[in-house]
Amino acid sequence: MNYPSRVMTIAGSAAGGSAGIQADLKTFQEYDVYGMSAITAIVAYHPKTGKNVHPQSIEAIEAQFSTAVKQVGVDALKTGMLFSTEVIELVAAIISDSNVDTVVVDPVMVGKLDSKLLEDDAIEALKDKLIPLASIITPNIPEASILLGGRTLDTVEQLKQAAVDLHQYGPKYVLVKGGRLKGPAVDVLYDGETLITYEAPRIDTVNTSGAGCTYSAAITAEMAKGKSVSDAVHAAKSFVTTAIANGFSYTEMVGPTYHAAARKFGEAHQIKVKGEEE
Ligand code: PXL
């Protein structure tokens, strides 16, 4: 038997099930890659104390990675919510000491309900220690803006410039996700030479919780299965667009994207791809 690729997520646990570790493992399952996890923090709102982020100890995070490596081995990994400088430094050291060469860094900063998923003083560590180790980083507009010192990003042309400038921080590829612009959902990929845009139709829904995590998990799974970065982004964007198009709401809260939608309903969403030399 051919064993499935072994894929790990280092991220926060989102108790509501739409984002974070839960989105990543559900997405990995859809791709039939073997999913493993290291939980950096538990995100769950306590109605009495109002506390929303419950960080895990450095020792617990280290133990989870070490267990996964010893019991199974890791072919590819993605990072999501890391929360603090200390965790980012640990994860950077773990990656440097490992022989994992597919590293997807989703620079998660703020949750849909405005919970703070990265401390302000951790941005520098993200830039200096982790991003240079990434095969690809996948910021959305607010994250790209913060990484670039607070730049306004309102147009696709500005997203392209942002991708070019973020590439200077050292990742192999930069994907700036333009889902928050008006009009079609345009993302920009840059590898130091060529800019590629991926365009999906705008889907009018509020049920997008976990979309970013699902997208970066799908990119990780596609890369673990051998796709090139640009093909992985193309396929993953179709996967996440289908998940968004079939998002739903159980309660009055913002609802989840439907991680199983591509399997259940087929990949209905064609992505328009355009490439140009920089
Ligand atoms: O969607 C970003 C995100 C990532 N990771 C965790 C989260 C969230 C959003 O709430 O809870 C753990």
Residues whose N, C-alpha, C, O or C-beta is under 5 A from the ligand:
A	BS01	PXL	G12 S13 A14 A19 G20 V43 G80 M81 V108 V110 G111 K112 G210
